[in-house]
């Protein structure tokens, strides 16, 4: 077999790092409650408690709201598979990182 005559086709997976994330607050109130087990106002208060002041979004693709909603969704049902499509349009590892970021943020609050 002559390597110069062989055609290799590379399967390159391109990832769109500039993907537009959906806003978790854009769903109906009953669907929001079913998904996160909190009302929209309660989640906004949790965001303010967990991430007071400025949320460092520099270089991040997730807002404080995305991080909080992802963590609450995981804690409400423990389903990484659903979280990636419904909340973030991201991967399971991204959902896992957001969960840990949220838990680290609320740990000092001693609720």
Secondary structure, DSSP 8 states (H G I E B T S, - for coil): --TTT-----------TT-----GGGS-HHHHHHHHSS-HHHHHHHHHHHT-S----TT-S--HHHHHHHHHHHHHH--HHHHIIIIISS-HHHHHHHHHHHHHHHHTT--
